[in-house]
Amino acid sequence: MLGLLAFILVFGLIVTVHELGHLIFAKRAGIMCPEFAIGMGPKLFSYKQTETLYTIRMMTVGGYVIMVGCGVEDTP
C-alpha cells in the first residue's frame, strides 16, 4: 500500500512539473492560458489569478494547459 501511495505522489509531482513547464513557456511566449489543471475529471479545488484558472481535479492521472489558439474553436 505504501508503494502505491508513493507512486501516486511521485507521478503527480512529475505531471505537475511537466505541465508547469508548458505554462511557463507559453506565458513567456505571450500565449494566453485560460486554464492550468492537474488531474482529470471533476474539479476539487480551483482559483483564478490574472487570466488563468488553476485547478486540481479528482483523478491524478495527468494534467493539461489550455492555450488560446491551440484547439478546436467554436465556429458559427
PQR file with spaces between the fields and no chain letter, atoms N, CA, C, O and H, PARSE charges and radii, in Angstrom:
ATOM       1  N    MET     1       0.823   -1.203    0.000 -0.4000 1.5000
ATOM       2  CA   MET     1       0.000    0.000    0.000 -0.0000 2.0000
ATOM       3  C    MET     1       0.867    1.267    0.000  0.5500 1.7000
ATOM       4  O    MET     1       0.554    2.246   -0.677 -0.5500 1.4000
ATOM       5  N    LEU     2       1.951    1.227    0.766 -0.4000 1.5000
ATOM       6  CA   LEU     2       2.850    2.376    0.820 -0.0000 2.0000
ATOM       7  C    LEU     2       3.492    2.632   -0.544  0.5500 1.7000
ATOM       8  O    LEU     2       3.693    3.782   -0.935 -0.5500 1.4000
ATOM       9  H    LEU     2       2.205    0.431    1.316  0.4000 1.0000
ATOM      10  N    GLY     3       3.810    1.559   -1.263 -0.4000 1.5000
ATOM      11  CA   GLY     3       4.389    1.694   -2.596 -0.0000 2.0000
ATOM      12  C    GLY     3       3.433    2.370   -3.570  0.5500 1.7000
ATOM      13  O    GLY     3       3.847    3.197   -4.382 -0.5500 1.4000
ATOM      14  H    GLY     3       3.647    0.625   -0.945  0.4000 1.0000
ATOM      15  N    LEU     4       2.155    2.016   -3.486 -0.4000 1.5000
ATOM      16  CA   LEU     4       1.142    2.620   -4.362 -0.0000 2.0000
ATOM      17  C    LEU     4       0.995    4.117   -4.064  0.5500 1.7000
ATOM      18  O    LEU     4       0.922    4.930   -4.986 -0.5500 1.4000
ATOM      19  H    LEU     4       1.819    1.344   -2.826  0.4000 1.0000
ATOM      20  N    LEU     5       0.952    4.475   -2.790 -0.4000 1.5000
ATOM      21  CA   LEU     5       0.845    5.890   -2.424 -0.0000 2.0000
ATOM      22  C    LEU     5       2.083    6.671   -2.862  0.5500 1.7000
ATOM      23  O    LEU     5       1.971    7.811   -3.313 -0.5500 1.4000
ATOM      24  H    LEU     5       1.011    3.815   -2.042  0.4000 1.0000
ATOM      25  N    ALA     6       3.264    6.062   -2.729 -0.4000 1.5000
ATOM      26  CA   ALA     6       4.494    6.719   -3.171 -0.0000 2.0000
ATOM      27  C    ALA     6       4.475    6.916   -4.686  0.5500 1.7000
ATOM      28  O    ALA     6       4.886    7.968   -5.177 -0.5500 1.4000
ATOM      29  H    ALA     6       3.356    5.137   -2.362  0.4000 1.0000
ATOM      30  N    PHE     7       4.001    5.913   -5.431 -0.4000 1.5000
ATOM      31  CA   PHE     7       3.902    6.024   -6.886 -0.0000 2.0000
ATOM      32  C    PHE     7       2.973    7.165   -7.280  0.5500 1.7000
ATOM      33  O    PHE     7       3.320    7.966   -8.148 -0.5500 1.4000
ATOM      34  H    PHE     7       3.667    5.059   -5.032  0.4000 1.0000
ATOM      35  N    ILE     8       1.805    7.254   -6.661 -0.4000 1.5000
ATOM      36  CA   ILE     8       0.835    8.307   -6.975 -0.0000 2.0000
ATOM      37  C    ILE     8       1.428    9.682   -6.670  0.5500 1.7000
ATOM      38  O    ILE     8       1.260   10.619   -7.450 -0.5500 1.4000
ATOM      39  H    ILE     8       1.523    6.603   -5.956  0.4000 1.0000
ATOM      40  N    LEU     9       2.119    9.801   -5.542 -0.4000 1.5000
ATOM      41  CA   LEU     9       2.728   11.078   -5.169 -0.0000 2.0000
ATOM      42  C    LEU     9       3.823   11.487   -6.154  0.5500 1.7000
ATOM      43  O    LEU     9       3.851   12.635   -6.599 -0.5500 1.4000
ATOM      44  H    LEU     9       2.255    9.040   -4.908  0.4000 1.0000
ATOM      45  N    VAL    10       4.716   10.573   -6.496 -0.4000 1.5000
ATOM      46  CA   VAL    10       5.807   10.888   -7.417 -0.0000 2.0000
ATOM      47  C    VAL    10       5.267   11.163   -8.816  0.5500 1.7000
ATOM      48  O    VAL    10       5.721   12.096   -9.479 -0.5500 1.4000
ATOM      49  H    VAL    10       4.694    9.640   -6.135  0.4000 1.0000
ATOM      50  N    PHE    11       4.306   10.365   -9.273 -0.4000 1.5000
ATOM      51  CA   PHE    11       3.715   10.585  -10.594 -0.0000 2.0000
ATOM      52  C    PHE    11       3.031   11.944  -10.654  0.5500 1.7000
ATOM      53  O    PHE    11       3.159   12.661  -11.647 -0.5500 1.4000
ATOM      54  H    PHE    11       3.937    9.607   -8.735  0.4000 1.0000
ATOM      55  N    GLY    12       2.305   12.303   -9.601 -0.4000 1.5000
ATOM      56  CA   GLY    12       1.647   13.610   -9.541 -0.0000 2.0000
ATOM      57  C    GLY    12       2.649   14.752   -9.573  0.5500 1.7000
ATOM      58  O    GLY    12       2.397   15.783  -10.195 -0.5500 1.4000
ATOM      59  H    GLY    12       2.200   11.721   -8.795  0.4000 1.0000
ATOM      60  N    LEU    13       3.784   14.575   -8.906 -0.4000 1.5000
ATOM      61  CA   LEU    13       4.828   15.595   -8.910 -0.0000 2.0000
ATOM      62  C    LEU    13       5.434   15.751  -10.306  0.5500 1.7000
ATOM      63  O    LEU    13       5.671   16.871  -10.760 -0.5500 1.4000
ATOM      64  H    LEU    13       3.989   13.737   -8.401  0.4000 1.0000
ATOM      65  N    ILE    14       5.685   14.626  -10.984 -0.4000 1.5000
ATOM      66  CA   ILE    14       6.234   14.675  -12.339 -0.0000 2.0000
ATOM      67  C    ILE    14       5.263   15.366  -13.290  0.5500 1.7000
ATOM      68  O    ILE    14       5.676   16.195  -14.102 -0.5500 1.4000
ATOM      69  H    ILE    14       5.492   13.717  -10.615  0.4000 1.0000
ATOM      70  N    VAL    15       3.976   15.032  -13.197 -0.4000 1.5000
ATOM      71  CA   VAL    15       2.961   15.658  -14.057 -0.0000 2.0000
ATOM      72  C    VAL    15       2.888   17.161  -13.788  0.5500 1.7000
ATOM      73  O    VAL    15       2.794   17.959  -14.721 -0.5500 1.4000
ATOM      74  H    VAL    15       3.641   14.359  -12.538  0.4000 1.0000
ATOM      75  N    THR    16       2.931   17.541  -12.521 -0.4000 1.5000
ATOM      76  CA   THR    16       2.854   18.952  -12.157 -0.0000 2.0000
ATOM      77  C    THR    16       4.018   19.742  -12.731  0.5500 1.7000
ATOM      78  O    THR    16       3.817   20.811  -13.307 -0.5500 1.4000
ATOM      79  H    THR    16       3.008   16.894  -11.763  0.4000 1.0000
ATOM      80  N    VAL    17       5.236   19.227  -12.578 -0.4000 1.5000
ATOM      81  CA   VAL    17       6.413   19.919  -13.102 -0.0000 2.0000
ATOM      82  C    VAL    17       6.350   19.999  -14.626  0.5500 1.7000
ATOM      83  O    VAL    17       6.679   21.034  -15.205 -0.5500 1.4000
ATOM      84  H    VAL    17       5.399   18.358  -12.110  0.4000 1.0000
ATOM      85  N    HIS    18       5.932   18.922  -15.274 -0.4000 1.5000
ATOM      86  CA   HIS    18       5.827   18.888  -16.730 -0.0000 2.0000
ATOM      87  C    HIS    18       4.837   19.941  -17.236  0.5500 1.7000
ATOM      88  O    HIS    18       5.164   20.724  -18.128 -0.5500 1.4000
ATOM      89  H    HIS    18       5.665   18.081  -14.803  0.4000 1.0000
ATOM      90  N    GLU    19       3.645   19.960  -16.674 -0.4000 1.5000
ATOM      91  CA   GLU    19       2.616   20.906  -17.108 -0.0000 2.0000
ATOM      92  C    GLU    19       2.986   22.338  -16.741  0.5500 1.7000
ATOM      93  O    GLU    19       2.652   23.270  -17.473 -0.5500 1.4000
ATOM      94  H    GLU    19       3.379   19.324  -15.949  0.4000 1.0000
ATOM      95  N    LEU    20       3.667   22.521  -15.626 -0.4000 1.5000
ATOM      96  CA   LEU    20       4.120   23.851  -15.239 -0.0000 2.0000
ATOM      97  C    LEU    20       5.129   24.386  -16.262  0.5500 1.7000
ATOM      98  O    LEU    20       5.166   25.586  -16.534 -0.5500 1.4000
ATOM      99  H    LEU    20       3.938   21.764  -15.031  0.4000 1.0000
ATOM     100  N    GLY    21       5.939   23.495  -16.823 -0.4000 1.5000
ATOM     101  CA   GLY    21       6.854   23.893  -17.891 -0.0000 2.0000
ATOM     102  C    GLY    21       6.111   24.403  -19.098  0.5500 1.7000
ATOM     103  O    GLY    21       6.496   25.417  -19.680 -0.5500 1.4000
ATOM     104  H    GLY    21       5.909   22.520  -16.602  0.4000 1.0000
ATOM     105  N    HIS    22       5.028   23.705  -19.495 -0.4000 1.5000
ATOM     106  CA   HIS    22       4.201   24.174  -20.608 -0.0000 2.0000
ATOM     107  C    HIS    22       3.639   25.564  -20.302  0.5500 1.7000
ATOM     108  O    HIS    22       3.678   26.455  -21.151 -0.5500 1.4000
ATOM     109  H    HIS    22       4.715   22.881  -19.022  0.4000 1.0000
ATOM     110  N    LEU    23       3.125   25.742  -19.102 -0.4000 1.5000
ATOM     111  CA   LEU    23       2.506   27.016  -18.716 -0.0000 2.0000
ATOM     112  C    LEU    23       3.521   28.154  -18.726  0.5500 1.7000
ATOM     113  O    LEU    23       3.244   29.223  -19.268 -0.5500 1.4000
ATOM     114  H    LEU    23       3.093   25.019  -18.412  0.4000 1.0000
ATOM     115  N    ILE    24       4.677   27.939  -18.139 -0.4000 1.5000
ATOM     116  CA   ILE    24       5.685   28.989  -18.047 -0.0000 2.0000
ATOM     117  C    ILE    24       6.149   29.427  -19.432  0.5500 1.7000
ATOM     118  O    ILE    24       6.225   30.623  -19.714 -0.5500 1.4000
ATOM     119  H    ILE    24       4.902   27.070  -17.698  0.4000 1.0000
ATOM     120  N    PHE    25       6.461   28.461  -20.297 -0.4000 1.5000
ATOM     121  CA   PHE    25       6.959   28.826  -21.619 -0.0000 2.0000
ATOM     122  C    PHE    25       5.866   29.422  -22.504  0.5500 1.7000
ATOM     123  O    PHE    25       6.152   30.279  -23.340 -0.5500 1.4000
ATOM     124  H    PHE    25       6.400   27.490  -20.069  0.4000 1.0000
ATOM     125  N    ALA    26       4.627   28.983  -22.334 -0.4000 1.5000
ATOM     126  CA   ALA    26       3.537   29.589  -23.101 -0.0000 2.0000
ATOM     127  C    ALA    26       3.350   31.048  -22.688  0.5500 1.7000
ATOM     128  O    ALA    26       3.193   31.923  -23.539 -0.5500 1.4000
ATOM     129  H    ALA    26       4.395   28.286  -21.655  0.4000 1.0000
ATOM     130  N    LYS    27       3.367   31.306  -21.384 -0.4000 1.5000
ATOM     131  CA   LYS    27       3.200   32.688  -20.920 -0.0000 2.0000
ATOM     132  C    LYS    27       4.377   33.556  -21.342  0.5500 1.7000
ATOM     133  O    LYS    27       4.186   34.727  -21.673 -0.5500 1.4000
ATOM     134  H    LYS    27       3.495   30.595  -20.693  0.4000 1.0000
ATOM     135  N    ARG    28       5.592   33.011  -21.339 -0.4000 1.5000
ATOM     136  CA   ARG    28       6.764   33.778  -21.779 -0.0000 2.0000
ATOM     137  C    ARG    28       6.688   34.102  -23.268  0.5500 1.7000
ATOM     138  O    ARG    28       7.235   35.109  -23.717 -0.5500 1.4000
ATOM     139  H    ARG    28       5.747   32.060  -21.070  0.4000 1.0000
ATOM     140  N    ALA    29       6.004   33.241  -24.035 -0.4000 1.5000
ATOM     141  CA   ALA    29       5.842   33.474  -25.469 -0.0000 2.0000
ATOM     142  C    ALA    29       4.651   34.378  -25.765  0.5500 1.7000
ATOM     143  O    ALA    29       4.386   34.687  -26.927 -0.5500 1.4000
ATOM     144  H    ALA    29       5.560   32.423  -23.670  0.4000 1.0000
ATOM     145  N    GLY    30       3.932   34.806  -24.732 -0.4000 1.5000
ATOM     146  CA   GLY    30       2.804   35.704  -24.918 -0.0000 2.0000
ATOM     147  C    GLY    30       1.499   35.009  -25.253  0.5500 1.7000
ATOM     148  O    GLY    30       0.561   35.652  -25.724 -0.5500 1.4000
ATOM     149  H    GLY    30       4.147   34.555  -23.789  0.4000 1.0000
ATOM     150  N    ILE    31       1.421   33.707  -25.018 -0.4000 1.5000
ATOM     151  CA   ILE    31       0.192   32.961  -25.288 -0.0000 2.0000
ATOM     152  C    ILE    31      -0.681   32.969  -24.036  0.5500 1.7000
ATOM     153  O    ILE    31      -0.218   32.631  -22.946 -0.5500 1.4000
ATOM     154  H    ILE    31       2.183   33.185  -24.636  0.4000 1.0000
ATOM     155  N    MET    32      -1.936   33.353  -24.198 -0.4000 1.5000
ATOM     156  CA   MET    32      -2.857   33.358  -23.068 -0.0000 2.0000
ATOM     157  C    MET    32      -3.273   31.927  -22.730  0.5500 1.7000
ATOM     158  O    MET    32      -3.615   31.144  -23.616 -0.5500 1.4000
ATOM     159  H    MET    32      -2.311   33.627  -25.084  0.4000 1.0000
ATOM     160  N    CYS    33      -3.239   31.599  -21.448 -0.4000 1.5000
ATOM     161  CA   CYS    33      -3.607   30.261  -20.977 -0.0000 2.0000
ATOM     162  C    CYS    33      -4.796   30.382  -20.025  0.5500 1.7000
ATOM     163  O    CYS    33      -4.623   30.753  -18.864 -0.5500 1.4000
ATOM     164  H    CYS    33      -2.961   32.235  -20.728  0.4000 1.0000
ATOM     165  N    PRO    34      -6.013   30.069  -20.511 -0.5600 1.5000
ATOM     166  CA   PRO    34      -7.186   30.209  -19.649  0.2800 2.0000
ATOM     167  C    PRO    34      -7.255   29.201  -18.500  0.5500 1.7000
ATOM     168  O    PRO    34      -7.874   29.487  -17.475 -0.5500 1.4000
ATOM     169  N    GLU    35      -6.623   28.010  -18.650 -0.4000 1.5000
ATOM     170  CA   GLU    35      -6.703   27.024  -17.570 -0.0000 2.0000
ATOM     171  C    GLU    35      -5.437   26.186  -17.486  0.5500 1.7000
ATOM     172  O    GLU    35      -4.860   25.783  -18.496 -0.5500 1.4000
ATOM     173  H    GLU    35      -6.120   27.777  -19.482  0.4000 1.0000
ATOM     174  N    PHE    36      -5.020   25.934  -16.229 -0.4000 1.5000
ATOM     175  CA   PHE    36      -3.921   25.036  -15.889 -0.0000 2.0000
ATOM     176  C    PHE    36      -4.506   24.022  -14.924  0.5500 1.7000
ATOM     177  O    PHE    36      -4.990   24.392  -13.854 -0.5500 1.4000
ATOM     178  H    PHE    36      -5.489   26.261  -15.409  0.4000 1.0000
ATOM     179  N    ALA    37      -4.466   22.743  -15.288 -0.4000 1.5000
ATOM     180  CA   ALA    37      -5.106   21.723  -14.455 -0.0000 2.0000
ATOM     181  C    ALA    37      -4.150   20.582  -14.153  0.5500 1.7000
ATOM     182  O    ALA    37      -3.392   20.140  -15.017 -0.5500 1.4000
ATOM     183  H    ALA    37      -4.073   22.442  -16.157  0.4000 1.0000
ATOM     184  N    ILE    38      -4.198   20.116  -12.917 -0.4000 1.5000
ATOM     185  CA   ILE    38      -3.512   18.903  -12.509 -0.0000 2.0000
ATOM     186  C    ILE    38      -4.602   17.886  -12.214  0.5500 1.7000
ATOM     187  O    ILE    38      -5.447   18.097  -11.343 -0.5500 1.4000
ATOM     188  H    ILE    38      -4.814   20.476  -12.215  0.4000 1.0000
ATOM     189  N    GLY    39      -4.572   16.775  -12.953 -0.4000 1.5000
ATOM     190  CA   GLY    39      -5.591   15.744  -12.817 -0.0000 2.0000
ATOM     191  C    GLY    39      -6.656   15.873  -13.886  0.5500 1.7000
ATOM     192  O    GLY    39      -6.665   16.818  -14.674 -0.5500 1.4000
ATOM     193  H    GLY    39      -3.886   16.604  -13.660  0.4000 1.0000
ATOM     194  N    MET    40      -7.553   14.903  -13.895 -0.4000 1.5000
ATOM     195  CA   MET    40      -8.660   14.864  -14.845 -0.0000 2.0000
ATOM     196  C    MET    40      -9.958   14.655  -14.057  0.5500 1.7000
ATOM     197  O    MET    40      -9.934   14.271  -12.888 -0.5500 1.4000
ATOM     198  H    MET    40      -7.546   14.135  -13.255  0.4000 1.0000
ATOM     199  N    GLY    41     -11.070   14.912  -14.710 -0.4000 1.5000
ATOM     200  CA   GLY    41     -12.366   14.689  -14.068 -0.0000 2.0000
ATOM     201  C    GLY    41     -12.884   15.928  -13.373  0.5500 1.7000
ATOM     202  O    GLY    41     -12.490   17.045  -13.707 -0.5500 1.4000
ATOM     203  H    GLY    41     -11.089   15.224  -15.660  0.4000 1.0000
ATOM     204  N    PRO    42     -13.779   15.733  -12.393 -0.5600 1.5000
ATOM     205  CA   PRO    42     -14.407   16.868  -11.702  0.2800 2.0000
ATOM     206  C    PRO    42     -13.402   17.690  -10.889  0.5500 1.7000
ATOM     207  O    PRO    42     -12.415   17.161  -10.377 -0.5500 1.4000
ATOM     208  N    LYS    43     -13.673   18.991  -10.785 -0.4000 1.5000
ATOM     209  CA   LYS    43     -12.810   19.887  -10.019 -0.0000 2.0000
ATOM     210  C    LYS    43     -12.950   19.612   -8.524  0.5500 1.7000
ATOM     211  O    LYS    43     -14.054   19.421   -8.015 -0.5500 1.4000
ATOM     212  H    LYS    43     -14.474   19.420  -11.202  0.4000 1.0000
ATOM     213  N    LEU    44     -11.811   19.595   -7.829 -0.4000 1.5000
ATOM     214  CA   LEU    44     -11.810   19.531   -6.371 -0.0000 2.0000
ATOM     215  C    LEU    44     -11.538   20.912   -5.778  0.5500 1.7000
ATOM     216  O    LEU    44     -12.097   21.291   -4.749 -0.5500 1.4000
ATOM     217  H    LEU    44     -10.913   19.750   -8.242  0.4000 1.0000
ATOM     218  N    PHE    45     -10.662   21.650   -6.458 -0.4000 1.5000
ATOM     219  CA   PHE    45     -10.256   22.961   -5.965 -0.0000 2.0000
ATOM     220  C    PHE    45      -9.868   23.815   -7.166  0.5500 1.7000
ATOM     221  O    PHE    45      -9.278   23.312   -8.122 -0.5500 1.4000
ATOM     222  H    PHE    45     -10.208   21.343   -7.294  0.4000 1.0000
ATOM     223  N    SER    46     -10.194   25.089   -7.122 -0.4000 1.5000
ATOM     224  CA   SER    46      -9.762   25.986   -8.194 -0.0000 2.0000
ATOM     225  C    SER    46      -9.672   27.407   -7.668  0.5500 1.7000
ATOM     226  O    SER    46     -10.378   27.796   -6.738 -0.5500 1.4000
ATOM     227  H    SER    46     -10.673   25.497   -6.345  0.4000 1.0000
ATOM     228  N    TYR    47      -8.789   28.168   -8.288 -0.4000 1.5000
ATOM     229  CA   TYR    47      -8.717   29.605   -8.027 -0.0000 2.0000
ATOM     230  C    TYR    47      -8.218   30.300   -9.281  0.5500 1.7000
ATOM     231  O    TYR    47      -7.532   29.698  -10.107 -0.5500 1.4000
ATOM     232  H    TYR    47      -8.216   27.852   -9.044  0.4000 1.0000
ATOM     233  N    LYS    48      -8.563   31.562   -9.414 -0.4000 1.5000
ATOM     234  CA   LYS    48      -8.201   32.321  -10.613 -0.0000 2.0000
ATOM     235  C    LYS    48      -7.208   33.405  -10.237  0.5500 1.7000
ATOM     236  O    LYS    48      -7.412   34.159   -9.285 -0.5500 1.4000
ATOM     237  H    LYS    48      -9.120   32.051   -8.743  0.4000 1.0000
ATOM     238  N    GLN    49      -6.123   33.465  -11.007 -0.4000 1.5000
ATOM     239  CA   GLN    49      -5.119   34.501  -10.837 -0.0000 2.0000
ATOM     240  C    GLN    49      -4.851   35.097  -12.206  0.5500 1.7000
ATOM     241  O    GLN    49      -4.521   34.367  -13.141 -0.5500 1.4000
ATOM     242  H    GLN    49      -5.958   32.852  -11.780  0.4000 1.0000
ATOM     243  N    THR    50      -4.981   36.371  -12.340 -0.4000 1.5000
ATOM     244  CA   THR    50      -4.938   37.106  -13.613 -0.0000 2.0000
ATOM     245  C    THR    50      -5.880   36.432  -14.608  0.5500 1.7000
ATOM     246  O    THR    50      -7.078   36.347  -14.337 -0.5500 1.4000
ATOM     247  H    THR    50      -5.249   36.964  -11.580  0.4000 1.0000
ATOM     248  N    GLU    51      -5.379   35.946  -15.760 -0.4000 1.5000
ATOM     249  CA   GLU    51      -6.287   35.346  -16.750 -0.0000 2.0000
ATOM     250  C    GLU    51      -6.344   33.820  -16.658  0.5500 1.7000
ATOM     251  O    GLU    51      -7.060   33.203  -17.447 -0.5500 1.4000
ATOM     252  H    GLU    51      -4.406   36.016  -15.980  0.4000 1.0000
ATOM     253  N    THR    52      -5.627   33.190  -15.737 -0.4000 1.5000
ATOM     254  CA   THR    52      -5.527   31.735  -15.679 -0.0000 2.0000
ATOM     255  C    THR    52      -6.297   31.172  -14.494  0.5500 1.7000
ATOM     256  O    THR    52      -6.173   31.651  -13.367 -0.5500 1.4000
ATOM     257  H    THR    52      -5.046   33.692  -15.097  0.4000 1.0000
ATOM     258  N    LEU    53      -7.099   30.140  -14.772 -0.4000 1.5000
ATOM     259  CA   LEU    53      -7.799   29.392  -13.737 -0.0000 2.0000
ATOM     260  C    LEU    53      -6.953   28.172  -13.396  0.5500 1.7000
ATOM     261  O    LEU    53      -6.717   27.326  -14.258 -0.5500 1.4000
ATOM     262  H    LEU    53      -7.199   29.751  -15.687  0.4000 1.0000
ATOM     263  N    TYR    54      -6.499   28.069  -12.164 -0.4000 1.5000
ATOM     264  CA   TYR    54      -5.695   26.938  -11.702 -0.0000 2.0000
ATOM     265  C    TYR    54      -6.625   25.942  -11.018  0.5500 1.7000
ATOM     266  O    TYR    54      -7.366   26.310  -10.106 -0.5500 1.4000
ATOM     267  H    TYR    54      -6.690   28.756  -11.463  0.4000 1.0000
ATOM     268  N    THR    55      -6.590   24.667  -11.459 -0.4000 1.5000
ATOM     269  CA   THR    55      -7.498   23.669  -10.893 -0.0000 2.0000
ATOM     270  C    THR    55      -6.748   22.406  -10.491  0.5500 1.7000
ATOM     271  O    THR    55      -5.743   22.029  -11.092 -0.5500 1.4000
ATOM     272  H    THR    55      -5.988   24.368  -12.199  0.4000 1.0000
ATOM     273  N    ILE    56      -7.273   21.773   -9.459 -0.4000 1.5000
ATOM     274  CA   ILE    56      -6.858   20.432   -9.065 -0.0000 2.0000
ATOM     275  C    ILE    56      -8.084   19.561   -9.251  0.5500 1.7000
ATOM     276  O    ILE    56      -9.156   19.857   -8.723 -0.5500 1.4000
ATOM     277  H    ILE    56      -8.091   22.079   -8.971  0.4000 1.0000
ATOM     278  N    ARG    57      -7.919   18.490  -10.001 -0.4000 1.5000
ATOM     279  CA   ARG    57      -9.045   17.619  -10.344 -0.0000 2.0000
ATOM     280  C    ARG    57      -8.925   16.266   -9.665  0.5500 1.7000
ATOM     281  O    ARG    57      -7.875   15.928   -9.118 -0.5500 1.4000
ATOM     282  H    ARG    57      -7.048   18.250  -10.430  0.4000 1.0000
ATOM     283  N    MET    58     -10.004   15.494   -9.700 -0.4000 1.5000
ATOM     284  CA   MET    58     -10.133   14.279   -8.906 -0.0000 2.0000
ATOM     285  C    MET    58      -9.098   13.189   -9.230  0.5500 1.7000
ATOM     286  O    MET    58      -8.447   12.677   -8.319 -0.5500 1.4000
ATOM     287  H    MET    58     -10.857   15.769  -10.144  0.4000 1.0000
ATOM     288  N    MET    59      -8.938   12.834  -10.488 -0.4000 1.5000
ATOM     289  CA   MET    59      -8.044   11.732  -10.854 -0.0000 2.0000
ATOM     290  C    MET    59      -6.678   12.287  -11.252  0.5500 1.7000
ATOM     291  O    MET    59      -6.559   13.028  -12.227 -0.5500 1.4000
ATOM     292  H    MET    59      -9.466   13.250  -11.229  0.4000 1.0000
ATOM     293  N    THR    60      -5.655   11.922  -10.492 -0.4000 1.5000
ATOM     294  CA   THR    60      -4.313   12.459  -10.731 -0.0000 2.0000
ATOM     295  C    THR    60      -3.554   11.629  -11.763  0.5500 1.7000
ATOM     296  O    THR    60      -2.423   11.209  -11.518 -0.5500 1.4000
ATOM     297  H    THR    60      -5.752   11.320   -9.700  0.4000 1.0000
ATOM     298  N    VAL    61      -4.165   11.399  -12.896 -0.4000 1.5000
ATOM     299  CA   VAL    61      -3.535   10.591  -13.943 -0.0000 2.0000
ATOM     300  C    VAL    61      -2.950   11.450  -15.056  0.5500 1.7000
ATOM     301  O    VAL    61      -2.509   10.917  -16.074 -0.5500 1.4000
ATOM     302  H    VAL    61      -5.083   11.740  -13.095  0.4000 1.0000
ATOM     303  N    GLY    62      -2.937   12.742  -14.887 -0.4000 1.5000
ATOM     304  CA   GLY    62      -2.409   13.619  -15.923 -0.0000 2.0000
ATOM     305  C    GLY    62      -2.698   15.060  -15.582  0.5500 1.7000
ATOM     306  O    GLY    62      -2.990   15.402  -14.436 -0.5500 1.4000
ATOM     307  H    GLY    62      -3.295   13.176  -14.060  0.4000 1.0000
ATOM     308  N    GLY    63      -2.611   15.888  -16.585 -0.4000 1.5000
ATOM     309  CA   GLY    63      -2.880   17.296  -16.413 -0.0000 2.0000
ATOM     310  C    GLY    63      -2.890   17.954  -17.780  0.5500 1.7000
ATOM     311  O    GLY    63      -2.619   17.309  -18.793 -0.5500 1.4000
ATOM     312  H    GLY    63      -2.373   15.610  -17.516  0.4000 1.0000
ATOM     313  N    TYR    64      -3.200   19.223  -17.803 -0.4000 1.5000
ATOM     314  CA   TYR    64      -3.223   19.925  -19.077 -0.0000 2.0000
ATOM     315  C    TYR    64      -3.156   21.424  -18.866  0.5500 1.7000
ATOM     316  O    TYR    64      -3.458   21.942  -17.791 -0.5500 1.4000
ATOM     317  H    TYR    64      -3.421   19.747  -16.981  0.4000 1.0000
ATOM     318  N    VAL    65      -2.746   22.108  -19.939 -0.4000 1.5000
ATOM     319  CA   VAL    65      -2.769   23.562  -20.004 -0.0000 2.0000
ATOM     320  C    VAL    65      -3.543   23.921  -21.260  0.5500 1.7000
ATOM     321  O    VAL    65      -3.171   23.507  -22.359 -0.5500 1.4000
ATOM     322  H    VAL    65      -2.502   21.687  -20.812  0.4000 1.0000
ATOM     323  N    ILE    66      -4.607   24.681  -21.109 -0.4000 1.5000
ATOM     324  CA   ILE    66      -5.358   25.141  -22.272 -0.0000 2.0000
ATOM     325  C    ILE    66      -4.732   26.446  -22.736  0.5500 1.7000
ATOM     326  O    ILE    66      -4.595   27.396  -21.966 -0.5500 1.4000
ATOM     327  H    ILE    66      -4.909   25.017  -20.216  0.4000 1.0000
ATOM     328  N    MET    67      -4.353   26.475  -24.017 -0.4000 1.5000
ATOM     329  CA   MET    67      -3.753   27.680  -24.598 -0.0000 2.0000
ATOM     330  C    MET    67      -4.679   28.205  -25.696  0.5500 1.7000
ATOM     331  O    MET    67      -5.208   27.434  -26.497 -0.5500 1.4000
ATOM     332  H    MET    67      -4.464   25.703  -24.642  0.4000 1.0000
ATOM     333  N    VAL    68      -4.866   29.513  -25.723 -0.4000 1.5000
ATOM     334  CA   VAL    68      -5.706   30.136  -26.736 -0.0000 2.0000
ATOM     335  C    VAL    68      -5.076   29.900  -28.111  0.5500 1.7000
ATOM     336  O    VAL    68      -3.885   30.138  -28.312 -0.5500 1.4000
ATOM     337  H    VAL    68      -4.437   30.140  -25.072  0.4000 1.0000
ATOM     338  N    GLY    69      -5.898   29.429  -29.052 -0.4000 1.5000
ATOM     339  CA   GLY    69      -5.423   29.205  -30.416 -0.0000 2.0000
ATOM     340  C    GLY    69      -4.844   27.829  -30.659  0.5500 1.7000
ATOM     341  O    GLY    69      -4.388   27.551  -31.768 -0.5500 1.4000
ATOM     342  H    GLY    69      -6.865   29.235  -28.889  0.4000 1.0000
ATOM     343  N    CYS    70      -4.845   26.965  -29.673 -0.4000 1.5000
ATOM     344  CA   CYS    70      -4.253   25.623  -29.829 -0.0000 2.0000
ATOM     345  C    CYS    70      -5.309   24.537  -29.684  0.5500 1.7000
ATOM     346  O    CYS    70      -5.058   23.528  -29.025 -0.5500 1.4000
ATOM     347  H    CYS    70      -5.216   27.191  -28.772  0.4000 1.0000
ATOM     348  N    GLY    71      -6.473   24.714  -30.275 -0.4000 1.5000
ATOM     349  CA   GLY    71      -7.505   23.703  -30.123 -0.0000 2.0000
ATOM     350  C    GLY    71      -8.652   23.965  -31.058  0.5500 1.7000
ATOM     351  O    GLY    71      -8.577   24.800  -31.960 -0.5500 1.4000
ATOM     352  H    GLY    71      -6.677   25.533  -30.810  0.4000 1.0000
ATOM     353  N    VAL    72      -9.722   23.227  -30.818 -0.4000 1.5000
ATOM     354  CA   VAL    72     -10.929   23.375  -31.625 -0.0000 2.0000
ATOM     355  C    VAL    72     -11.631   24.645  -31.185  0.5500 1.7000
ATOM     356  O    VAL    72     -11.932   24.825  -30.005 -0.5500 1.4000
ATOM     357  H    VAL    72      -9.783   22.549  -30.085  0.4000 1.0000
ATOM     358  N    GLU    73     -11.882   25.496  -32.114 -0.4000 1.5000
ATOM     359  CA   GLU    73     -12.534   26.774  -31.825 -0.0000 2.0000
ATOM     360  C    GLU    73     -14.017   26.653  -32.182  0.5500 1.7000
ATOM     361  O    GLU    73     -14.378   25.941  -33.119 -0.5500 1.4000
ATOM     362  H    GLU    73     -11.638   25.349  -33.073  0.4000 1.0000
ATOM     363  N    ASP    74     -14.856   27.336  -31.445 -0.4000 1.5000
ATOM     364  CA   ASP    74     -16.277   27.380  -31.786 -0.0000 2.0000
ATOM     365  C    ASP    74     -16.472   28.272  -32.990  0.5500 1.7000
ATOM     366  O    ASP    74     -16.101   29.446  -32.980 -0.5500 1.4000
ATOM     367  H    ASP    74     -14.563   27.914  -30.684  0.4000 1.0000
ATOM     368  N    THR    75     -17.055   27.705  -34.021 -0.4000 1.5000
ATOM     369  CA   THR    75     -17.332   28.494  -35.233 -0.0000 2.0000
ATOM     370  C    THR    75     -18.827   28.501  -35.474  0.5500 1.7000
ATOM     371  O    THR    75     -19.485   27.478  -35.287 -0.5500 1.4000
ATOM     372  H    THR    75     -17.356   26.752  -34.028  0.4000 1.0000
ATOM     373  N    PRO    76     -19.379   29.635  -35.887 -0.5600 1.5000
ATOM     374  CA   PRO    76     -20.836   29.704  -36.115  0.2800 2.0000
ATOM     375  C    PRO    76     -21.261   28.945  -37.344  0.5500 1.7000
ATOM     376  O    PRO    76     -22.448   28.910  -37.667 -0.5500 1.4000
